[in-house]
Amino acid sequence: MLKNYYFSLKEKSQMNKRILSSLDGRTKFITWLALTIVMFLFDSYLQYIFLILILALIFYGFYETSERKNIYKSWKFLFLVPTINLIANLLFENGEVLYAFSVFTFTDTDIQIFMRIFLLLFFSRCVLLKTDAKELGVAIGKIVHSLSFHKVSSTAIPLLIIIILSFIEKFKQLMQEINKAYLLRTNGISQKGIVQKVRSRAMLLSPLLMISMKKTEQVSTALLAKGYHRGSQVVDYLKIKYSRKDYVAYGIIALFIFLVMRI
């Protein structure tokens, strides 16, 4: 009996982790957009804490272990961009000063900007893990198609987004392969200075870009061959319908926005 209960819980857990992937691409994109806009309206740290707690609940309840590890690997990027912005903002007095040293000022606004950029990057990474390039492209195309009252076919939008995301994905994969090769090559060799390390990796950047662009060109050529051009109706937007889960998701997002703005 306990064994059956355990397998029942495990099966429910697996179903929960597939829910986000099964949502319509428009639902995921609009959720990302709504959370981003609402986050920029926050004026209290309690609102950020509430948002982070909800995100943590979703992250650990609806994402596979492999997907979470994928996010963990991106921690340098997730922190690097907001940190660079924070360092630059220290030169300017953006709000209530919390700490000052010489020409540097650390303000309340600096903290909020750091959190917003970090959470925005985290949102984006999480959405892209649950949404492939084609699904996202078609979702945005469908939104534009609907907002224009079906006057704009928007067939070029999926093509553009698929090509851009394909380039980013190929570039990231190749960069990981090069990093592994670099570590193997330098294993057992005396450590180089930081300038030499940057220079040796920078020299790989040009061929890396060329290879990524070549791979992406193959993707775009294949898409053009399928008719994603000249206004062709390869994507039948009228057949893309919402499911009950999407309406539930919109209701949850609306409830979350209502609650967080009341804090």
C-alpha positions as CSV (number, residue, x, y, z in Angstrom):
1,M,0.0,0.0,0.0
2,L,2.8,2.4,0.9
3,K,4.6,1.4,-2.3
4,N,1.5,2.3,-4.3
5,Y,1.2,5.6,-2.5
6,Y,4.8,6.4,-3.2
7,F,4.4,5.7,-6.9
8,S,1.2,7.7,-7.0
9,L,3.0,10.8,-5.5
10,K,5.9,10.3,-7.9
11,E,3.5,10.2,-10.9
12,K,1.7,13.4,-9.7
13,S,5.1,15.1,-9.3
14,Q,6.0,14.2,-12.9
15,M,2.6,15.5,-14.1
16,N,3.2,18.8,-12.3
17,K,6.6,19.2,-14.0
18,R,4.9,18.7,-17.4
19,I,2.2,21.3,-16.8
20,L,4.3,24.3,-17.8
21,S,5.5,22.7,-21.0
22,S,1.9,21.9,-22.0
23,L,0.7,25.5,-21.7
24,D,0.2,27.5,-24.8
25,G,3.2,29.6,-25.9
26,R,1.1,32.8,-25.7
27,T,0.3,32.0,-22.0
28,K,4.0,31.6,-21.2
29,F,5.0,34.7,-23.1
30,I,2.2,36.9,-21.7
31,T,3.0,35.6,-18.1
32,W,6.6,36.6,-18.6
33,L,5.6,40.0,-19.9
34,A,3.0,40.6,-17.1
35,L,5.4,39.7,-14.3
36,T,8.2,41.9,-15.8
37,I,5.9,44.9,-16.0
38,V,4.5,44.4,-12.5
39,M,8.0,43.9,-11.1
40,F,9.0,47.4,-12.4
41,L,6.0,48.8,-10.4
42,F,7.2,47.4,-7.1
43,D,8.0,50.0,-4.4
44,S,8.5,47.7,-1.4
45,Y,11.0,44.9,-0.6
46,L,8.2,42.8,0.7
47,Q,6.8,42.6,-2.9
48,Y,10.1,41.4,-4.2
49,I,10.3,38.8,-1.4
50,F,6.7,37.6,-2.2
51,L,7.6,37.3,-5.9
52,I,10.8,35.4,-5.1
53,L,9.0,32.9,-2.9
54,I,6.4,32.3,-5.6
55,L,9.1,31.8,-8.2
56,A,11.0,29.4,-5.9
57,L,7.8,27.4,-5.4
58,I,7.3,27.1,-9.1
59,F,10.9,26.4,-9.8
60,Y,11.2,23.5,-7.4
61,G,7.7,22.2,-7.9
62,F,7.3,22.4,-11.7
63,Y,10.9,22.0,-13.1
64,E,12.8,18.8,-13.7
65,T,16.1,18.3,-11.9
66,S,18.0,18.5,-15.2
67,E,16.2,21.9,-15.9
68,R,17.2,23.2,-12.5
69,K,20.8,22.2,-13.1
70,N,20.7,24.1,-16.4
71,I,19.7,27.2,-14.5
72,Y,22.3,26.7,-11.9
73,K,25.0,26.6,-14.6
74,S,23.9,30.1,-15.7
75,W,24.5,31.6,-12.3
76,K,27.5,33.6,-13.4
77,F,25.6,35.2,-16.2
78,L,22.5,35.8,-14.0
79,F,24.7,37.7,-11.5
80,L,27.3,39.3,-13.9
81,V,24.9,41.6,-15.8
82,P,23.1,43.1,-12.8
83,T,26.5,43.4,-10.9
84,I,28.1,45.4,-13.8
85,N,25.0,47.7,-13.8
86,L,25.2,48.0,-10.0
87,I,28.9,49.0,-10.2
88,A,28.1,51.6,-12.8
89,N,25.3,53.0,-10.8
90,L,27.6,53.6,-7.8
91,L,28.9,56.6,-9.6
92,F,25.4,58.2,-9.6
93,E,23.1,59.2,-6.8
94,N,19.8,57.6,-7.9
95,G,17.8,57.9,-4.7
96,E,17.9,57.6,-1.0
97,V,21.6,57.1,-0.1
98,L,22.3,54.1,2.1
99,Y,26.1,54.3,2.1
100,A,28.6,56.8,0.6
101,F,32.3,56.6,0.1
102,S,34.2,59.2,-1.8
103,V,32.5,59.6,-5.2
104,F,30.6,56.3,-4.8
105,T,27.0,56.2,-3.5
106,F,25.0,53.1,-2.7
107,T,21.3,53.8,-2.9
108,D,17.9,52.1,-2.4
109,T,17.3,52.4,-6.1
110,D,20.5,50.6,-6.9
111,I,19.3,47.5,-5.0
112,Q,15.9,47.5,-6.7
113,I,17.5,47.8,-10.2
114,F,19.9,44.9,-9.3
115,M,16.9,42.7,-8.3
116,R,14.9,43.7,-11.3
117,I,17.6,42.8,-13.8
118,F,18.4,39.6,-12.0
119,L,14.8,38.5,-11.9
120,L,14.2,39.5,-15.5
121,L,17.1,37.3,-16.7
122,F,15.8,34.5,-14.4
123,F,12.3,34.8,-15.8
124,S,13.6,34.7,-19.4
125,R,15.8,31.7,-18.7
126,C,13.0,29.8,-17.1
127,V,10.5,30.5,-19.9
128,L,13.0,29.5,-22.6
129,L,13.5,26.2,-20.8
130,K,9.8,25.4,-21.1
131,T,9.3,26.9,-24.6
132,D,11.1,25.9,-27.8
133,A,12.0,28.5,-30.4
134,K,9.2,27.5,-32.8
135,E,6.6,27.6,-30.1
136,L,7.7,31.1,-28.9
137,G,7.9,32.4,-32.5
138,V,4.4,31.2,-33.3
139,A,3.0,32.5,-30.0
140,I,4.3,36.0,-30.6
141,G,3.1,35.8,-34.3
142,K,-0.4,34.8,-33.1
143,I,-0.5,37.7,-30.6
144,V,0.5,40.2,-33.3
145,H,-2.0,38.6,-35.7
146,S,-4.8,39.0,-33.2
147,L,-3.9,42.5,-32.1
148,S,-4.0,43.6,-35.8
149,F,-7.5,42.1,-36.2
150,H,-6.0,39.4,-38.6
151,K,-4.8,42.1,-41.0
152,V,-1.1,41.2,-40.4
153,S,-0.2,37.6,-41.3
154,S,2.9,37.8,-39.1
155,T,4.5,34.8,-40.8
156,A,7.9,36.5,-40.7
157,I,7.8,36.8,-36.9
158,P,8.2,33.0,-36.2
159,L,11.0,32.9,-38.8
160,L,12.9,35.8,-37.2
161,I,12.6,34.5,-33.6
162,I,13.5,30.9,-34.5
163,I,16.6,32.1,-36.3
164,I,17.7,34.4,-33.4
165,L,17.1,31.7,-30.8
166,S,18.8,29.1,-32.9
167,F,21.9,31.3,-33.2
168,I,22.0,31.9,-29.4
169,E,21.5,28.1,-28.7
170,K,24.3,27.1,-31.2
171,F,26.6,29.8,-29.8
172,K,26.0,28.6,-26.3
173,Q,26.6,25.0,-27.2
174,L,29.8,25.8,-29.0
175,M,31.1,28.0,-26.2
176,Q,30.6,25.1,-23.7
177,E,32.5,22.7,-26.0
178,I,35.3,25.2,-26.4
179,N,35.5,25.8,-22.7
180,K,35.8,22.0,-22.1
181,A,38.5,21.8,-24.8
182,Y,40.3,24.7,-23.3
183,L,40.3,23.2,-19.8
184,L,41.6,19.9,-21.1
185,R,44.3,21.6,-23.1
186,T,45.5,23.6,-20.1
187,N,45.3,20.7,-17.6
188,G,48.7,20.2,-16.0
189,I,50.1,23.4,-17.6
190,S,51.1,26.3,-15.5
191,Q,48.3,28.8,-15.0
192,K,48.4,31.8,-17.3
193,G,47.7,35.4,-16.3
194,I,44.2,36.8,-16.6
195,V,45.2,38.9,-19.6
196,Q,46.6,35.9,-21.4
197,K,43.4,33.9,-20.6
198,V,41.2,36.6,-22.0
199,R,43.3,37.0,-25.1
200,S,43.4,33.2,-25.8
201,R,39.6,32.9,-25.5
202,A,39.0,36.1,-27.5
203,M,40.9,34.6,-30.4
204,L,38.3,31.8,-30.5
205,L,35.4,34.3,-30.7
206,S,35.6,35.0,-34.4
207,P,35.5,31.4,-35.6
208,L,32.9,30.7,-32.9
209,L,30.6,33.4,-34.4
210,M,31.2,32.2,-37.9
211,I,30.3,28.6,-37.0
212,S,27.2,29.7,-35.1
213,M,26.1,31.9,-38.0
214,K,26.7,29.0,-40.5
215,K,24.6,26.6,-38.3
216,T,21.8,29.3,-38.1
217,E,21.9,29.8,-41.8
218,Q,21.2,26.1,-42.3
219,V,18.1,26.5,-40.0
220,S,16.9,29.6,-41.9
221,T,17.4,27.9,-45.3
222,A,15.3,24.9,-44.1
223,L,12.6,27.2,-42.8
224,L,12.5,29.2,-46.1
225,A,12.2,25.9,-48.0
226,K,9.1,25.1,-45.9
227,G,7.5,28.4,-46.9
228,Y,8.1,30.8,-44.0
229,H,8.3,33.8,-46.3
230,R,6.5,36.0,-48.8
231,G,3.3,36.0,-46.6
232,S,2.7,32.3,-46.9
233,Q,0.2,30.9,-44.4
234,V,2.4,28.1,-43.1
235,V,1.2,28.9,-39.6
236,D,-2.6,28.6,-39.4
237,Y,-3.2,30.9,-36.5
238,L,-7.0,30.2,-36.4
239,K,-6.2,26.6,-35.4
240,I,-4.2,27.7,-32.3
241,K,-6.7,27.5,-29.4
242,Y,-6.4,28.0,-25.6
243,S,-7.0,25.0,-23.3
244,R,-8.6,25.0,-19.9
245,K,-5.1,25.0,-18.3
246,D,-4.3,28.2,-20.0
247,Y,-7.4,30.0,-18.6
248,V,-6.5,28.7,-15.1
249,A,-2.9,30.0,-15.5
250,Y,-4.3,33.4,-16.5
251,G,-6.5,33.4,-13.4
252,I,-3.6,32.5,-11.1
253,I,-1.5,35.3,-12.6
254,A,-4.3,37.8,-12.2
255,L,-4.7,36.7,-8.5
256,F,-1.0,37.0,-7.9
257,I,-0.8,40.5,-9.4
258,F,-3.8,41.6,-7.3
259,L,-2.2,40.2,-4.1
260,V,1.4,41.5,-4.7
261,M,0.1,45.0,-5.5
262,R,-1.8,45.0,-2.3
263,I,1.3,44.5,-0.2
